[in-house]
Amino acid sequence: MGKCKNHPDRETGYKCFKHDYFLCEECLHCSDPEIYCKFRSSCIIFFMAEKGGKTLDKKEIVQNQNP
């Protein structure tokens, strides 16, 4: 858990490992969707951005967090 880089008053578990910052649900957006990232296969932020901000179900989250 950490604080959202855009909303420091909000605790969140969504962390971008490439840039080492946290984002809350409102701010979930991959900063580099077209650039290769070695963390992409397990990055919940990338997958949330790919789905257009739609919430992933638990099965998708577990699959994405285990590279």
N, C-alpha and C positions, 0 to 999 in steps of 0.2 A: 504494500500500500504506500501511496505517496500523494503529493498534492498536485493538482492539475496545473500545468504551466500557464494556462490562460485564466484560471480561476483558483488562486492559491488558497481560498477558503474551503475548497472541496477536496475531500479524500477520494482516491480512486485506485483501482487495481490495474488499470490499463496502462502498460508501460511500453514505450518505443525503445527497444534495446539498441537500435542503430544510433539514435540521437540521445539516448539516456534521459528521457523525460516522460512524465505521466500526463494523460489526458482524461478528462471526465467524459461521460457518455455524450454530452452535448457537443464536445469538441472532437470526437473521434474522426480523424481524417489522416490518411497516410500522406506524409509530406513528400515522399518520393515514389509515387505509384509506378513510374516508368523506369526508375533507376534500380539496378540490382541491389538487393540487400540480402546478406547471408542469413538473416533472421526471418526472412519472409515466410518460410514454411511453418513457423510457429508464432507469427505475429498476429495477435487478435485485432490490432488496429488496422493492419492491411486488409484482413478479411472483412472487417466491418465496413471499411471504405469501399471494397469491391462489391459488397452487397448493397451499396447505396444507403448505408446507415441503418439498414434493417437489422433487427436484433437476431442474433444467432441462437439456435436452440442449444441445450446443454451438450448433446452429442457432437455437434459441430465444434463447439468450444474445446471439448476434451480432445478431439481429433487434431485440432489445430495447435494445441499447446504441447502436444507430444510429437516432436519431429521424428 
